[in-house]
Amino acid sequence: MAETTWQVVADELRHLYAGPTAEQFALADTLMIPLAADTPTPVTAALLRAQLTKPLRLREYPGIDDPEYDYLASVAAETSLRIPAIEEIGSRNLLDAWLEVAWARRTVHHLERLQPEVGDVAVTVRRRKPDEDRYGQISSISLTGQLNFRGGLGRRAWPHTVKRLVKMGDGDHGELLTKAHEEAVAEDRHPERVSNRELALLDTWKVPRRPSLADCQAFQEALDKATAERPMQVVLENHPALLANVIAGHHGIWVRSQVRLGDRYVPDFLIASQTSEGLRWHLVELESPTARLTNVGDHRESPTLRHAIDQIQDWREWLKTNLLSARAALPGITVDARGLIIMGREDVTDSAREIRDRRDANDRISIRTYDWLLRAAMKAETTLPGLLDTETGDLSRDW
């Protein structure tokens, strides 16, 4: 369980060294055990347990050694906590109780020093490289006092290890926030392994079936009439199975249209598909069905195709600097998500095979025609889904 307010966490921890509880006093009276009013709660519990060990045949804890006591003494000294001598503590159960109190006091002390808030950036020391700083943006505070950082994966720190806390109003907050986001992304070695909670964010856009005859005919009619990109955008929004069909997703496929990336970019579609290896994304750019892939004279990339390629590259660049925030809505997305451009019609004078092969291999951008998409949909009942993956070899190469 986690909190967003440090004062609430500090108050909970203070209860550990606020003295015995009413129930503990009552039990001590019954057992005729004297209790000092300032005996910390965990220590009281350990003392009561020691009195009941033999009558209740509880497990007895072994004695302690000097290094254990020395560690307790070092933690206690940080907040001037007075602890008994090693001979008075005797058992490890009682030592653990005093250590719990010492940790709580130290944690409260540093929570009061830092006064951390959600959004602040904590600067700590790297465990394996103590000469380098580590950055984390606070997302919540555990009831133990640990500061939890955005990005998950166990990214957290104890307050006493924080060298500096950069508040949201500080001048260098933006710079260090970028570093914190970059570190969170770099530490996520398997972004494709998303949780069920993250998958639930996509429920609205899940495509539950393969293309039907109605899907194909609606697409054919739009394609026969369209002279611009917009009619094709509309028909694919209304019939998302047409796009879902070309991607393999044995455990689910999701199609989202007009997803905003920041305030500059809006991809026509994003397709997510889940296999046994995890979730992967495709960035889809549509162009007019009347546009050519190549120039008539030199057969090089046409301006329209060049524009489409630039669009996908721009989206990837945006993802590079905004990946952590993007994953809040697009779980598991990566900066090298495959691109898919759909434009033009099949034409023997405009095959662009060499261009398509080169872009597939070098840039992970697939270039296909609207006729290709329709043909894949019409064969949906007789072929396995994932024509694009089959043609590019994505599943065997990347997964």
C-alpha positions as CSV (number, residue, x, y, z in Angstrom):
1,M,0.0,0.0,0.0
2,A,1.3,3.5,-0.8
3,E,0.5,7.1,0.1
4,T,1.0,10.4,-1.7
5,T,1.4,12.5,1.4
6,W,4.6,12.2,3.5
7,Q,3.0,13.4,6.7
8,V,0.5,10.5,6.7
9,V,3.4,8.0,6.4
10,A,5.5,9.8,9.1
11,D,2.5,9.7,11.5
12,E,2.1,6.0,10.9
13,L,5.8,5.3,11.6
14,R,5.8,7.5,14.8
15,H,3.2,5.1,16.3
16,L,6.0,2.5,16.4
17,Y,7.9,4.5,19.0
18,A,5.0,6.3,20.7
19,G,4.8,3.8,23.6
20,P,2.8,0.6,24.3
21,T,-0.7,0.3,23.0
22,A,-3.7,0.0,25.3
23,E,-3.9,-3.7,24.5
24,Q,-0.3,-4.2,25.3
25,F,-0.7,-2.4,28.7
26,A,-3.7,-4.6,29.5
27,L,-1.8,-7.8,28.7
28,A,1.2,-6.6,30.7
29,D,-1.0,-6.0,33.7
30,T,-2.5,-9.5,33.4
31,L,1.0,-11.0,33.2
32,M,2.2,-8.6,36.0
33,I,5.0,-7.3,33.8
34,P,6.1,-3.7,34.5
35,L,6.1,-1.5,31.4
36,A,7.6,1.9,31.0
37,A,5.4,4.4,29.3
38,D,8.0,5.2,26.7
39,T,8.7,1.6,25.6
40,P,8.3,1.5,21.8
41,T,5.5,-0.7,20.5
42,P,7.6,-3.3,18.7
43,V,9.9,-3.6,21.8
44,T,6.9,-4.1,24.0
45,A,5.6,-6.8,21.8
46,A,9.0,-8.6,21.9
47,L,9.1,-8.3,25.7
48,L,5.6,-9.7,26.1
49,R,6.4,-12.5,23.7
50,A,9.5,-13.4,25.7
51,Q,7.3,-13.8,28.8
52,L,5.0,-16.2,26.9
53,T,7.6,-18.2,25.1
54,K,7.6,-21.2,27.6
55,P,3.9,-21.2,28.6
56,L,2.9,-21.2,24.9
57,R,5.8,-23.3,23.7
58,L,6.8,-20.6,21.2
59,R,10.0,-20.8,19.2
60,E,13.0,-19.4,21.1
61,Y,15.2,-16.9,19.4
62,P,19.0,-17.3,19.6
63,G,21.3,-14.7,21.1
64,I,23.0,-11.9,19.2
65,D,26.6,-11.2,18.3
66,D,28.6,-8.0,18.3
67,P,28.3,-7.1,14.6
68,E,24.5,-7.3,14.8
69,Y,24.4,-5.0,17.9
70,D,27.0,-2.6,16.3
71,Y,24.7,-2.2,13.3
72,L,21.7,-1.4,15.5
73,A,23.8,1.1,17.5
74,S,24.9,2.9,14.3
75,V,21.4,3.3,13.0
76,A,20.1,4.4,16.5
77,A,22.9,7.0,16.8
78,E,21.6,8.8,13.7
79,T,18.6,10.0,15.6
80,S,20.1,9.9,19.1
81,L,17.9,6.9,20.0
82,R,18.9,5.4,23.4
83,I,19.1,1.6,23.2
84,P,19.9,-1.0,25.9
85,A,23.3,-2.5,26.3
86,I,24.0,-5.7,24.3
87,E,23.6,-7.8,27.6
88,E,20.2,-6.3,28.2
89,I,18.9,-7.1,24.8
90,G,19.9,-10.7,24.8
91,S,17.8,-12.2,22.0
92,R,17.6,-11.5,18.3
93,N,13.8,-11.0,18.6
94,L,14.3,-8.1,20.9
95,L,17.2,-6.7,18.8
96,D,15.0,-6.9,15.7
97,A,12.3,-4.9,17.5
98,W,14.8,-2.2,18.5
99,L,16.1,-2.1,14.9
100,E,12.5,-1.6,13.6
101,V,12.2,1.4,15.9
102,A,15.6,2.8,14.9
103,W,14.7,2.5,11.2
104,A,11.3,4.2,11.7
105,R,12.9,7.1,13.6
106,R,15.5,7.6,10.9
107,T,12.9,7.4,8.2
108,V,10.7,10.0,9.9
109,H,13.7,12.2,10.4
110,H,14.5,12.2,6.7
111,L,10.9,12.5,5.6
112,E,10.7,15.7,7.7
113,R,14.0,16.9,6.2
114,L,13.0,16.3,2.6
115,Q,9.2,16.8,2.7
116,P,8.9,14.8,-0.5
117,E,5.9,15.3,-2.8
118,V,4.7,13.4,-5.9
119,G,6.5,14.8,-8.9
120,D,9.7,15.8,-7.1
121,V,13.0,14.3,-8.4
122,A,15.1,12.5,-5.8
123,V,18.9,12.4,-6.4
124,T,20.5,9.3,-4.9
125,V,23.7,7.3,-5.3
126,R,23.9,4.4,-7.7
127,R,24.4,1.1,-5.9
128,R,27.0,-0.3,-8.3
129,K,28.6,3.1,-9.2
130,P,28.7,5.1,-6.0
131,D,30.4,8.0,-7.8
132,E,27.4,8.5,-10.1
133,D,24.1,10.0,-9.3
134,R,20.8,8.3,-9.8
135,Y,17.5,10.1,-10.5
136,G,13.9,9.1,-9.8
137,Q,10.6,11.0,-10.0
138,I,8.5,10.3,-7.0
139,S,5.1,8.6,-7.7
140,S,4.1,7.6,-4.2
141,I,5.4,6.8,-0.7
142,S,5.1,3.4,0.8
143,L,3.9,3.1,4.4
144,T,7.4,1.9,5.3
145,G,8.7,5.3,4.2
146,Q,10.3,4.3,0.9
147,L,10.0,6.7,-2.0
148,N,8.6,5.0,-5.1
149,F,9.7,6.2,-8.5
150,R,7.8,6.4,-11.8
151,G,8.6,3.5,-14.1
152,G,8.0,0.7,-11.6
153,L,10.4,-2.3,-11.8
154,G,11.2,-1.8,-8.1
155,R,12.6,1.7,-8.6
156,R,12.6,3.2,-5.1
157,A,14.8,4.6,-2.4
158,W,14.9,5.1,1.3
159,P,14.7,8.8,2.4
160,H,18.0,8.6,4.2
161,T,19.8,7.7,0.9
162,V,18.5,10.9,-0.9
163,K,21.3,13.4,-1.4
164,R,19.0,16.0,-2.8
165,L,15.4,16.5,-3.5
166,V,14.5,18.7,-6.5
167,K,11.1,20.3,-6.1
168,M,8.8,20.9,-9.0
169,G,9.3,24.6,-8.8
170,D,13.2,24.4,-8.8
171,G,15.0,25.7,-11.8
172,D,16.7,22.4,-12.8
173,H,13.6,20.2,-12.2
174,G,12.9,19.9,-15.9
175,E,16.4,18.8,-16.7
176,L,16.6,16.2,-13.9
177,L,13.1,15.0,-14.7
178,T,14.3,14.2,-18.2
179,K,17.2,12.2,-16.7
180,A,14.8,10.4,-14.4
181,H,12.6,9.4,-17.3
182,E,15.6,8.3,-19.4
183,E,16.8,6.1,-16.5
184,A,13.4,4.5,-16.0
185,V,13.2,3.6,-19.7
186,A,16.8,2.3,-19.8
187,E,16.2,0.0,-16.8
188,D,13.1,-1.6,-18.4
189,R,14.7,-4.4,-20.3
190,H,11.4,-6.0,-21.3
191,P,8.8,-3.3,-22.0
192,E,6.7,-5.8,-24.0
193,R,5.9,-7.8,-20.9
194,V,2.9,-5.7,-19.7
195,S,0.6,-6.4,-16.8
196,N,-3.1,-7.2,-17.0
197,R,-3.8,-3.8,-15.5
198,E,-1.9,-2.2,-18.4
199,L,-3.7,-4.3,-21.0
200,A,-7.0,-3.2,-19.5
201,L,-6.3,0.3,-20.6
202,L,-6.7,-0.9,-24.2
203,D,-10.0,-2.7,-23.7
204,T,-12.0,-0.1,-25.6
205,W,-10.0,-0.7,-28.8
206,K,-9.8,-4.5,-28.8
207,V,-10.8,-6.1,-32.1
208,P,-12.5,-9.4,-31.4
209,R,-12.9,-10.9,-34.9
210,R,-11.5,-11.2,-38.4
211,P,-12.8,-9.1,-41.3
212,S,-16.3,-10.0,-42.5
213,L,-17.8,-9.7,-46.0
214,A,-19.4,-6.4,-44.9
215,D,-16.0,-5.0,-43.9
216,C,-14.5,-5.9,-47.2
217,Q,-17.3,-4.5,-49.3
218,A,-17.4,-1.2,-47.3
219,F,-13.7,-0.9,-47.9
220,Q,-14.0,-1.7,-51.6
221,E,-16.6,0.9,-52.1
222,A,-14.6,3.6,-50.3
223,L,-11.5,2.6,-52.3
224,D,-13.3,2.8,-55.6
225,K,-14.5,6.4,-54.9
226,A,-11.7,7.9,-52.8
227,T,-9.4,10.5,-54.2
228,A,-7.9,11.5,-50.9
229,E,-6.8,9.9,-47.6
230,R,-9.8,11.0,-45.5
231,P,-12.4,8.5,-46.8
232,M,-9.9,5.7,-46.2
233,Q,-9.3,6.9,-42.6
234,V,-13.1,6.8,-42.0
235,V,-13.7,3.4,-43.4
236,L,-10.8,1.9,-41.4
237,E,-12.0,3.6,-38.2
238,N,-15.4,2.0,-38.7
239,H,-14.0,-1.4,-39.7
240,P,-10.8,-1.9,-37.6
241,A,-10.7,-5.6,-38.3
242,L,-9.2,-4.8,-41.7
243,L,-6.1,-3.5,-40.0
244,A,-6.0,-6.0,-37.2
245,N,-6.1,-8.8,-39.7
246,V,-2.6,-8.2,-41.1
247,I,-0.9,-8.4,-37.6
248,A,-0.4,-11.6,-35.7
249,G,-1.8,-11.4,-32.2
250,H,-2.6,-14.8,-30.7
251,H,-3.7,-13.2,-27.4
252,G,-5.4,-10.1,-28.7
253,I,-5.1,-7.2,-31.2
254,W,-6.1,-3.6,-30.5
255,V,-6.5,-0.8,-33.1
256,R,-6.5,2.9,-32.0
257,S,-7.1,5.7,-34.4
258,Q,-5.9,9.3,-34.2
259,V,-3.8,8.9,-31.1
260,R,-2.3,12.2,-30.0
261,L,1.5,12.2,-29.3
262,G,2.0,15.4,-27.4
263,D,0.7,18.5,-29.1
264,R,2.4,18.0,-32.5
265,Y,1.7,14.5,-33.8
266,V,-1.4,12.4,-34.5
267,P,-0.7,9.0,-36.1
268,D,-3.6,7.8,-38.2
269,F,-3.6,4.4,-36.4
270,L,-1.7,2.5,-33.8
271,I,-2.0,-1.3,-33.7
272,A,-1.0,-3.3,-30.7
273,S,-0.8,-7.1,-30.8
274,Q,0.0,-9.6,-28.1
275,T,1.8,-12.9,-28.6
276,S,3.3,-15.3,-26.1
277,E,6.4,-13.0,-26.0
278,G,4.4,-9.9,-25.1
279,L,2.9,-6.7,-26.6
280,R,4.3,-5.0,-29.7
281,W,3.1,-1.9,-31.6
282,H,2.8,-0.7,-35.2
283,L,2.7,2.9,-36.2
284,V,0.4,3.4,-39.2
285,E,0.4,6.3,-41.7
286,L,-2.2,6.5,-44.4
287,E,-1.8,8.5,-47.6
288,S,-4.2,8.9,-50.6
289,P,-5.0,5.9,-52.7
290,T,-4.3,8.0,-55.8
291,A,-0.8,8.8,-54.7
292,R,2.2,7.2,-56.3
293,L,5.0,5.5,-54.4
294,T,7.6,6.5,-56.9
295,N,8.3,9.4,-59.3
296,V,7.3,8.7,-62.9
297,G,10.7,9.7,-64.3
298,D,13.4,8.4,-62.0
299,H,11.4,5.8,-60.0
300,R,12.7,7.2,-56.7
301,E,10.6,7.8,-53.6
302,S,7.8,10.2,-54.4
303,P,7.3,13.3,-52.3
304,T,4.2,11.7,-50.8
305,L,6.0,8.6,-49.7
306,R,8.9,10.6,-48.4
307,H,6.5,12.6,-46.3
308,A,4.9,9.5,-44.9
309,I,8.3,8.0,-44.0
310,D,9.3,11.3,-42.3
311,Q,6.1,11.2,-40.3
312,I,6.9,7.8,-38.8
313,Q,10.5,8.9,-38.1
314,D,9.1,12.0,-36.3
315,W,6.8,9.9,-34.2
316,R,9.8,7.7,-33.2
317,E,11.8,10.8,-32.3
318,W,9.0,12.0,-30.1
319,L,8.8,8.6,-28.4
320,K,12.6,8.8,-27.7
321,T,12.1,11.8,-25.4
322,N,8.6,11.0,-24.1
323,L,8.6,7.3,-23.8
324,L,7.8,7.0,-20.1
325,S,4.7,9.3,-20.4
326,A,3.7,7.6,-23.7
327,R,3.6,4.2,-22.0
328,A,1.0,5.5,-19.5
329,A,-1.5,5.3,-22.3
330,L,0.3,3.0,-24.7
331,P,1.8,0.2,-22.5
332,G,4.9,-1.5,-23.8
333,I,5.5,0.8,-26.8
334,T,9.1,1.2,-27.9
335,V,11.0,3.8,-29.9
336,D,11.6,1.3,-32.7
337,A,8.0,0.3,-33.2
338,R,7.5,-1.0,-36.7
339,G,6.0,1.5,-39.1
340,L,3.4,0.7,-41.7
341,I,2.5,3.0,-44.6
342,I,-0.6,2.3,-46.7
343,M,-1.0,4.3,-49.9
344,G,-1.6,4.1,-53.6
345,R,-2.9,1.2,-55.7
346,E,-1.2,-1.7,-57.3
347,D,0.4,-0.6,-60.5
348,V,3.1,-2.4,-62.6
349,T,4.7,1.0,-63.3
350,D,4.8,1.9,-59.6
351,S,5.9,-1.3,-57.9
352,A,8.8,0.2,-55.8
353,R,10.0,-3.2,-54.8
354,E,13.6,-2.1,-54.1
355,I,12.5,0.8,-52.1
356,R,10.1,-1.3,-50.0
357,D,12.7,-3.9,-49.4
358,R,15.3,-1.4,-48.3
359,R,12.9,0.5,-46.0
360,D,11.7,-2.8,-44.5
361,A,15.3,-3.9,-43.8
362,N,16.9,-0.7,-42.8
363,D,14.1,1.4,-41.1
364,R,11.5,-1.2,-40.1
365,I,9.0,0.7,-42.2
366,S,6.7,-1.4,-44.4
367,I,5.1,0.1,-47.4
368,R,1.9,-1.4,-48.8
369,T,-1.0,-0.5,-51.0
370,Y,-4.7,-0.4,-50.3
371,D,-5.2,-3.3,-52.7
372,W,-2.8,-5.4,-50.6
373,L,-4.9,-4.6,-47.5
374,L,-8.1,-5.5,-49.2
375,R,-6.6,-8.8,-50.6
376,A,-5.5,-9.8,-47.1
377,A,-9.0,-9.1,-45.7
378,M,-10.7,-11.1,-48.5
379,K,-8.5,-14.1,-47.7
380,A,-9.1,-13.9,-44.0
381,E,-11.2,-17.0,-43.8
382,T,-8.6,-19.2,-45.5
383,T,-5.3,-17.9,-44.2
384,L,-3.8,-17.3,-40.8
385,P,-3.8,-13.7,-39.6
386,G,-0.6,-11.7,-39.7
387,L,0.2,-11.3,-43.4
388,L,2.5,-8.4,-42.7
389,D,4.4,-10.4,-40.1
390,T,4.7,-13.3,-42.5
391,E,6.1,-11.0,-45.3
392,T,8.6,-9.2,-43.0
393,G,9.6,-12.1,-40.9
394,D,9.0,-10.1,-37.8
395,L,7.8,-12.9,-35.5
396,S,10.8,-15.1,-36.3
397,R,13.3,-12.2,-36.2
398,D,12.1,-10.0,-33.3
399,W,10.3,-12.3,-31.0
